[in-house]
Amino acid sequence: MIDFRFTEEQDMLRTAAREFAEEVIAPLVPQMEETDEMPEEILRGLGERDFLALGIAEEYGGVNLGHVAKMITIEEVSRVSVAVGMMLQVMHLGIEPIVAFGSPEQKKKYLPKLASGEHFATVGVTEATGGSDPTGIETTARLEGDNYILNGRKVFITNAHVAHVAVVLAKTDEKEFSAFILSKDMPGFRAGRWEHKVGMKGCDTGELIMEDCVVPKENMIGKPGDGLKVCMKAISEVGRAGMAAVGLGLIKACLEASTKFANERILYGKPISRLQGVQFKVADMYLDYNAGMLLSYRAAAMKDRGERCDVEMAMAKYYVTEAAVKAAKLATEIHGGYGVMVEYATQRYLRDAAVLNPSAGTGDIQRIVMARAALS
Ligand SMILES: Cc1cc2nc3c(=O)[nH]c(=O)nc-3n(C[C@H](O)[C@H](O)[C@H](O)COP(=O)(O)OP(=O)(O)OC[C@H]3O[C@@H](n4cnc5c(N)ncnc54)[C@H](O)[C@@H]3O)c2cc1C
């Protein structure tokens, strides 16, 4: 049976996320644009509203509403601020490896505080040696007694500064990759520089540095050699779902700004929404939102059913993030000269859209996943 309707519970969640976005986040967007920092009250609000607990079981303090629920929340938040949506999606990404592969002890120790928002999470895979090829990383983990000693530097990590907990990929041997749960109270583990991006102002992106970082060996997720599976499954199925949701929020924002402006802007004695050229642009955005929405929520529903969905997630991530770039461009064009003035959000949408391609794997990597599926 195909049923494209959301449940009543999911509709209520969407309303709650929209209220949070409009009442708490929207007034703080100009401040984020100015300072490139994430206000404390937004981070606190994510935990207070249970938005971080959606993927965590009740026994660990979560509300267990699943992947569609996470997508709804991220989409609604991103409609107002892509920066907040991005941080929220990577918090879920950091939680996922512990939920999917963590031992009962690891779940008991880390999940309750991640569910409540007392702690935030991230995933650290990318290094300066290249993100598309995770086997190119150079971070090492050397076993000494009951601890692993980690040395290395992760780059472009979302939530690098705010996260207390990070799932980090390291080499336990020349060709053996393992995943570890690190926390900021471990000696030798800290955030490095804060990266300033063209867009997503306020979103925490930076380095994670491990200098003789002492990690108890029980903090390895799975066994030695499981690292690529643990990290890449989370990135390909949860990180890409998150990026699709961020992109959907951005397309919706572009569409709403465009229709409002087109109905209000008078040229030749009538609103420009009457001009067919403007209507075509709106139609393209409208179609892209709907097509992207179907792709994305189908993939999230598959994940909720426990089905393999990496190819569907790659399609959703690729389609939506490309469409978001197009929507931002069209929205800016519809606004004429106003579109590039800082008082109008369209210039922010353009800059935010530029950040969507590399996050959770570039568009090329998604096309490789799709091509492999199509050709096999
Ligand atoms: C805002 C932001 C947030 C991020 N958050 C995180 C995070 O939280 N955790 C984390 O671990 N990483 C994070 N990343 C890193 C992200 O995953 C990488 O940037 C991404 O995987 C690309 O890696 P790279 O930047 O090293 O580019 P490269 O891998 O060097 O790629 C360079 C170019 O080569 C192309 N290319 C690479 N391989 C192929 C191929 N096989 N075929 C064709 N073309 C190819 C790419 O598409 C790209 O155009 C984030 C990045 C950004 C920008």
The ligand as a Tripos MOL2 file, in Angstrom:
@<TRIPOS>MOLECULE
LIG
   53    58     1     0     0
SMALL
NO_CHARGES

@<TRIPOS>ATOM
      1 C1         29.4690   22.7290    6.1650 C.3       1 LIG1
      2 C2         30.1350   21.3880    6.2190 C.ar      1 LIG1
      3 C3         29.8690   20.5490    7.2870 C.ar      1 LIG1
      4 C4         30.5150   19.3120    7.3870 C.ar      1 LIG1
      5 N1         30.2930   18.5190    8.4990 N.ar      1 LIG1
      6 C5         31.0260   17.3810    8.6440 C.ar      1 LIG1
      7 C6         30.9080   16.6060    9.8370 C.ar      1 LIG1
      8 O1         30.1480   16.9290   10.7480 O.2       1 LIG1
      9 N2         31.6750   15.4950    9.9510 N.ar      1 LIG1
     10 C7         32.5360   15.0980    8.9720 C.ar      1 LIG1
     11 O2         33.2090   14.0890    9.1580 O.2       1 LIG1
     12 N3         32.6650   15.8110    7.8320 N.ar      1 LIG1
     13 C8         31.9330   16.9510    7.6560 C.ar      1 LIG1
     14 N4         32.0620   17.6950    6.4990 N.ar      1 LIG1
     15 C9         33.0100   17.2780    5.4830 C.3       1 LIG1
     16 C10        32.3520   16.7400    4.2090 C.3       1 LIG1
     17 O3         31.8450   15.4580    4.4300 O.3       1 LIG1
     18 C11        33.4230   16.7900    3.1310 C.3       1 LIG1
     19 O4         33.6940   18.1450    2.8320 O.3       1 LIG1
     20 C12        33.0090   16.0600    1.8770 C.3       1 LIG1
     21 O5         32.9390   14.6790    2.1190 O.3       1 LIG1
     22 C13        33.9870   16.3240    0.7260 C.3       1 LIG1
     23 O6         35.2840   16.1120    1.1480 O.3       1 LIG1
     24 P1         36.4190   17.2000    0.7950 P.3       1 LIG1
     25 O7         35.9110   18.5120    1.2440 O.co2     1 LIG1
     26 O8         37.6910   16.7380    1.3650 O.co2     1 LIG1
     27 O9         36.4790   17.2000   -0.7890 O.3       1 LIG1
     28 P2         37.2520   16.1160   -1.6890 P.3       1 LIG1
     29 O10        36.9230   14.7540   -1.1870 O.co2     1 LIG1
     30 O11        38.6770   16.5100   -1.7530 O.co2     1 LIG1
     31 O12        36.5770   16.3320   -3.1100 O.3       1 LIG1
     32 C14        37.0230   17.3410   -4.0160 C.3       1 LIG1
     33 C15        36.2570   17.1880   -5.3310 C.3       1 LIG1
     34 O13        36.5230   15.9040   -5.9170 O.3       1 LIG1
     35 C16        35.2830   15.2700   -6.2210 C.3       1 LIG1
     36 N5         35.4300   13.8230   -6.0830 N.ar      1 LIG1
     37 C17        35.9380   13.1490   -5.0250 C.ar      1 LIG1
     38 N6         35.8810   11.8170   -5.2500 N.ar      1 LIG1
     39 C18        35.3100   11.6660   -6.4700 C.ar      1 LIG1
     40 C19        35.0050   10.5190   -7.2870 C.ar      1 LIG1
     41 N7         35.2450    9.2830   -6.8500 N.pl3     1 LIG1
     42 N8         34.4350   10.7430   -8.5000 N.ar      1 LIG1
     43 C20        34.1850   11.9820   -8.9440 C.ar      1 LIG1
     44 N9         34.4760   13.0990   -8.2200 N.ar      1 LIG1
     45 C21        35.0210   12.9420   -6.9940 C.ar      1 LIG1
     46 C22        34.3010   15.8200   -5.2050 C.3       1 LIG1
     47 O14        32.9530   15.6410   -5.6200 O.3       1 LIG1
     48 C23        34.7350   17.2740   -5.1470 C.3       1 LIG1
     49 O15        34.1580   17.9530   -6.2230 O.3       1 LIG1
     50 C24        31.4000   18.9050    6.3730 C.ar      1 LIG1
     51 C25        31.6390   19.7460    5.2660 C.ar      1 LIG1
     52 C26        31.0240   20.9720    5.2050 C.ar      1 LIG1
     53 C27        31.3130   21.8730    4.0360 C.3       1 LIG1
@<TRIPOS>BOND
     1     1     2 1
     2     2     3 ar
     3     2    52 ar
     4     3     4 ar
     5     4     5 ar
     6     4    50 ar
     7     5     6 ar
     8     6     7 ar
     9     6    13 1
    10     7     8 2
    11     7     9 ar
    12     9    10 ar
    13    10    11 2
    14    10    12 ar
    15    12    13 ar
    16    13    14 ar
    17    14    15 1
    18    14    50 ar
    19    15    16 1
    20    16    17 1
    21    16    18 1
    22    18    19 1
    23    18    20 1
    24    20    21 1
    25    20    22 1
    26    22    23 1
    27    23    24 1
    28    24    25 2
    29    24    26 1
    30    24    27 1
    31    27    28 1
    32    28    29 2
    33    28    30 1
    34    28    31 1
    35    31    32 1
    36    32    33 1
    37    33    34 1
    38    33    48 1
    39    34    35 1
    40    35    36 1
    41    35    46 1
    42    36    37 ar
    43    36    45 ar
    44    37    38 ar
    45    38    39 ar
    46    39    40 ar
    47    39    45 ar
    48    40    41 1
    49    40    42 ar
    50    42    43 ar
    51    43    44 ar
    52    44    45 ar
    53    46    47 1
    54    46    48 1
    55    48    49 1
    56    50    51 ar
    57    51    52 ar
    58    52    53 1
@<TRIPOS>SUBSTRUCTURE
     1 LIG1         1 GROUP 0 **** ****
